[in-house]
Amino acid sequence: MKSFFAVLMILASAFPALAQTSKTEMVETVATGKTEEQALDNAFRDLLVQAIETAAGDQAAGDIGDSFMAKYARDPETIRDRYFTSDFDMNCKEKKVIGFRCVVSAEIKFAAIDADVRKLMGMIKEDTGLHEIFSLQVRSPGDTRHEKLIATMRRDFETYGHSLTVLDPRANMPRGFVITVNAVDFVGFKYNKFTKKQEGGLDIAFELLFLETDIATEKTLASEVVSVSSSIPGTNPDILERELETRLITEASQRFLQKVNTSLVSYAKANAL
């Protein structure tokens, strides 16, 4: 089992601020309704709920999710205007029992959603207009898989309006939230000739810390492992291995971001930041 040790430092002040540039991404869902318009409204709401789950983690199912919907998503028009661009497609078919079934693809403003979640927690000040600052510090080099994972993490964090830069390994840790990624292990990669599937998994072990001033004030907020596994059917092991690698990295990066956000939201609620 191969692994590398890295420190992913999320260097945010105690009162980080909203990024000025919203990042968007195309997403898709299936929704139903008595009319096409109702199905479309339901689709936008479903997509928004999924995005809130990524931004707030487990807290989305509790007070944060309820407060978010009550404050920022009171009606379909508000949801569309605030969190989606005008770029969307829908393919609807009328069904006898359920009315209309629609497949909807829309461009969602992830940065706006993340910013509103943080507003609810009191974690940003709207009057500064600065970006949250995230920095990546790698202690030892990894292979191409690790580099691909770090690049995906960077993209996912920046999708939410954050700024992610690489620090020199000798740089001091400034105050703020620090995520220490202790191990990244690609496990069980093999081609099963009986099921004709490429199998494998990915584990990421990390700790979330908070430094009020320096290392002496370090607080451990969370210590967790992100674990994902999957398989892809096919007959070409080399191609399947690359496809599985990409799938695992994509899923692990999203879960990593979700776990980090869950811990940050919990900390904010406990400390009223």
C-alpha positions as CSV (number, residue, x, y, z in Angstrom):
1,M,0.0,0.0,0.0
2,K,1.5,3.3,-1.1
3,S,0.8,6.6,0.6
4,F,2.2,10.1,0.8
5,F,2.0,12.7,3.6
6,A,0.7,16.2,2.9
7,V,-0.5,19.1,4.8
8,L,-3.5,20.8,3.2
9,M,-3.7,24.1,5.0
10,I,-6.9,26.0,4.9
11,L,-5.8,29.5,6.0
12,A,-8.9,31.4,6.7
13,S,-9.2,34.2,9.2
14,A,-11.8,33.9,11.9
15,F,-14.0,36.2,9.8
16,P,-13.4,35.2,6.2
17,A,-15.3,37.1,3.5
18,L,-17.3,36.5,0.5
19,A,-15.6,36.0,-2.8
20,Q,-16.5,38.6,-5.5
21,T,-16.5,36.1,-8.4
22,S,-19.1,33.4,-8.4
23,K,-18.1,30.0,-9.8
24,T,-20.7,27.9,-11.6
25,E,-21.1,24.3,-12.8
26,M,-23.6,22.3,-14.8
27,V,-25.7,19.9,-12.8
28,E,-28.6,17.5,-13.7
29,T,-31.6,16.0,-12.0
30,V,-34.9,14.3,-12.7
31,A,-38.1,15.8,-11.2
32,T,-41.8,15.4,-11.5
33,G,-44.9,17.7,-11.2
34,K,-48.5,18.1,-12.2
35,T,-47.3,20.6,-14.8
36,E,-44.0,21.2,-16.6
37,E,-43.5,24.4,-14.6
38,Q,-44.0,22.6,-11.3
39,A,-41.6,19.9,-12.4
40,L,-39.0,22.5,-13.3
41,D,-39.5,24.3,-9.9
42,N,-39.0,21.0,-8.1
43,A,-35.9,20.3,-10.1
44,F,-34.3,23.6,-9.1
45,R,-35.2,23.0,-5.5
46,D,-33.7,19.5,-5.5
47,L,-30.5,20.7,-7.1
48,L,-30.2,23.5,-4.5
49,V,-30.7,21.0,-1.6
50,Q,-27.9,18.8,-3.0
51,A,-25.6,21.8,-3.3
52,I,-26.4,22.9,0.3
53,E,-25.5,19.4,1.5
54,T,-22.0,19.8,0.0
55,A,-21.6,23.3,1.4
56,A,-22.9,22.5,4.9
57,G,-22.3,18.8,5.1
58,D,-24.3,16.9,7.7
59,Q,-25.6,20.3,9.1
60,A,-27.8,20.6,5.9
61,A,-30.3,18.2,7.4
62,G,-30.7,20.3,10.5
63,D,-31.0,23.9,11.6
64,I,-28.7,25.2,8.9
65,G,-30.7,23.7,6.0
66,D,-34.0,24.8,7.5
67,S,-32.7,28.4,8.1
68,F,-31.2,28.5,4.6
69,M,-34.4,27.5,2.8
70,A,-36.5,29.9,4.9
71,K,-34.2,32.9,4.4
72,Y,-32.9,32.5,0.9
73,A,-35.2,30.0,-0.9
74,R,-38.7,31.0,-0.1
75,D,-40.1,30.7,-3.6
76,P,-39.1,29.2,-7.0
77,E,-38.4,32.6,-8.6
78,T,-35.9,33.5,-5.8
79,I,-34.2,30.1,-6.1
80,R,-33.7,30.5,-9.8
81,D,-32.5,34.2,-9.7
82,R,-30.2,33.8,-6.7
83,Y,-28.5,30.4,-7.3
84,F,-28.8,29.6,-11.1
85,T,-27.9,31.2,-14.3
86,S,-30.3,31.5,-17.2
87,D,-28.5,28.6,-18.9
88,F,-30.7,25.4,-18.5
89,D,-32.2,22.7,-20.6
90,M,-35.3,20.5,-19.8
91,N,-36.7,17.4,-21.5
92,C,-40.2,16.6,-20.3
93,K,-42.6,13.7,-20.9
94,E,-46.2,13.6,-19.7
95,K,-47.1,10.5,-17.6
96,K,-50.6,9.4,-16.8
97,V,-50.1,9.0,-13.1
98,I,-47.4,11.5,-12.0
99,G,-48.1,14.3,-14.5
100,F,-44.8,15.4,-16.0
101,R,-41.4,13.8,-15.7
102,C,-38.5,16.2,-16.6
103,V,-34.8,15.8,-16.9
104,V,-33.3,19.2,-16.1
105,S,-29.7,20.4,-16.7
106,A,-28.9,23.8,-15.1
107,E,-25.9,25.9,-14.3
108,I,-25.7,26.4,-10.5
109,K,-23.8,29.2,-8.6
110,F,-21.9,27.1,-6.0
111,A,-20.0,30.1,-4.7
112,A,-23.2,32.0,-3.9
113,I,-24.6,29.0,-2.0
114,D,-21.5,28.5,0.0
115,A,-21.4,32.2,0.8
116,D,-25.0,32.2,2.1
117,V,-24.3,29.2,4.3
118,R,-21.4,31.0,5.8
119,K,-23.5,34.1,6.3
120,L,-25.9,32.1,8.4
121,M,-23.0,31.0,10.6
122,G,-21.6,34.5,11.0
123,M,-18.4,33.3,9.4
124,I,-18.1,36.2,6.8
125,K,-18.3,40.0,6.8
126,E,-20.1,41.2,3.7
127,D,-18.4,44.7,3.8
128,T,-14.8,43.5,3.1
129,G,-15.3,41.8,-0.3
130,L,-12.2,39.6,0.1
131,H,-11.6,36.0,-0.9
132,E,-11.2,33.2,1.6
133,I,-7.6,32.1,1.4
134,F,-6.8,28.4,1.2
135,S,-3.2,27.2,0.9
136,L,-1.8,23.8,0.1
137,Q,1.5,22.6,1.6
138,V,2.9,19.2,0.5
139,R,5.6,17.7,2.7
140,S,6.7,15.0,0.3
141,P,6.1,14.5,-3.4
142,G,3.5,11.9,-4.6
143,D,3.0,10.1,-7.9
144,T,0.7,11.3,-10.7
145,R,-2.4,10.0,-8.8
146,H,-1.7,12.2,-5.8
147,E,-1.1,15.2,-8.1
148,K,-4.4,14.5,-9.8
149,L,-6.1,14.3,-6.5
150,I,-4.6,17.6,-5.3
151,A,-5.6,19.3,-8.6
152,T,-9.2,18.0,-8.2
153,M,-9.3,19.3,-4.6
154,R,-8.1,22.7,-5.7
155,R,-10.8,22.8,-8.4
156,D,-13.6,21.8,-6.0
157,F,-12.6,24.3,-3.3
158,E,-12.3,27.1,-6.0
159,T,-15.7,26.1,-7.4
160,Y,-17.0,27.4,-4.1
161,G,-15.3,30.8,-4.5
162,H,-12.2,30.0,-2.5
163,S,-8.6,30.8,-3.4
164,L,-6.2,27.9,-3.2
165,T,-2.5,28.4,-3.5
166,V,0.6,26.2,-2.9
167,L,2.9,27.2,0.0
168,D,6.6,26.5,0.4
169,P,7.0,23.4,2.7
170,R,9.0,25.6,5.1
171,A,6.4,28.2,5.4
172,N,5.0,28.9,8.9
173,M,1.3,28.2,9.6
174,P,-0.6,31.5,10.1
175,R,-3.7,31.5,12.3
176,G,-6.9,30.0,11.1
177,F,-8.2,26.6,10.0
178,V,-5.6,24.0,9.1
179,I,-6.4,20.6,7.5
180,T,-3.6,18.1,7.8
181,V,-3.9,15.3,5.3
182,N,-1.9,12.5,6.9
183,A,-2.3,9.8,4.3
184,V,-3.7,9.2,0.8
185,D,-3.9,5.5,-0.1
186,F,-5.1,4.0,-3.4
187,V,-6.1,0.5,-2.3
188,G,-7.1,-2.8,-3.8
189,F,-6.6,-1.8,-7.5
190,K,-7.1,-5.0,-9.5
191,Y,-8.9,-6.4,-12.5
192,N,-11.3,-9.2,-11.6
193,K,-11.2,-11.5,-14.6
194,F,-14.3,-13.4,-13.4
195,T,-16.6,-10.4,-13.1
196,K,-14.7,-8.5,-15.8
197,K,-14.6,-5.4,-13.5
198,Q,-11.8,-3.1,-12.5
199,E,-12.0,-2.7,-8.7
200,G,-10.3,-0.3,-6.2
201,G,-10.7,2.2,-3.4
202,L,-9.2,5.5,-2.1
203,D,-8.7,6.5,1.6
204,I,-7.8,10.0,2.8
205,A,-7.0,10.5,6.5
206,F,-7.0,14.1,7.8
207,E,-7.4,16.3,10.8
208,L,-9.0,19.6,11.0
209,L,-7.2,22.1,13.3
210,F,-7.8,25.7,14.4
211,L,-4.9,28.0,15.3
212,E,-6.0,31.2,17.1
213,T,-2.5,32.7,17.0
214,D,0.2,30.0,16.6
215,I,0.9,26.3,17.0
216,A,0.7,26.6,20.7
217,T,-3.0,27.5,20.4
218,E,-3.8,24.5,18.2
219,K,-7.3,22.9,18.6
220,T,-8.3,19.7,17.0
221,L,-11.8,20.0,15.6
222,A,-12.0,16.8,13.7
223,S,-10.1,13.6,12.8
224,E,-11.6,11.6,10.0
225,V,-11.0,9.3,7.1
226,V,-12.7,9.7,3.7
227,S,-13.1,6.3,2.1
228,V,-14.6,5.5,-1.3
229,S,-14.6,2.4,-3.5
230,S,-16.1,1.4,-6.8
231,S,-15.8,-0.8,-9.8
232,I,-16.1,-0.4,-13.6
233,P,-17.1,-3.2,-16.0
234,G,-15.1,-3.8,-19.2
235,T,-12.4,-5.8,-20.9
236,N,-9.4,-3.4,-21.1
237,P,-7.8,-3.3,-17.6
238,D,-5.4,-0.4,-18.5
239,I,-8.2,1.9,-19.7
240,L,-10.5,0.8,-16.9
241,E,-7.9,1.5,-14.2
242,R,-7.5,5.1,-15.4
243,E,-11.3,5.6,-15.5
244,L,-11.7,4.1,-12.0
245,E,-8.9,6.3,-10.7
246,T,-10.7,9.4,-12.0
247,R,-14.0,8.3,-10.6
248,L,-12.5,7.7,-7.1
249,I,-10.6,11.0,-7.0
250,T,-13.7,12.9,-8.0
251,E,-15.9,11.3,-5.4
252,A,-13.3,11.4,-2.7
253,S,-12.6,15.1,-3.3
254,Q,-16.3,16.0,-3.0
255,R,-16.7,14.0,0.2
256,F,-13.5,15.6,1.6
257,L,-14.9,19.0,1.0
258,Q,-18.2,18.0,2.6
259,K,-16.6,16.6,5.7
260,V,-14.5,19.8,6.0
261,N,-17.5,22.0,5.7
262,T,-19.5,19.9,8.2
263,S,-16.7,20.4,10.8
264,L,-16.4,24.1,10.1
265,V,-20.1,24.7,10.4
266,S,-20.3,22.7,13.6
267,Y,-17.4,24.8,15.0
268,A,-19.1,28.0,14.0
269,K,-22.3,27.0,15.7
270,A,-20.5,26.1,18.9
271,N,-18.4,29.2,19.0
272,A,-20.8,31.7,17.3
273,L,-18.1,33.0,14.9
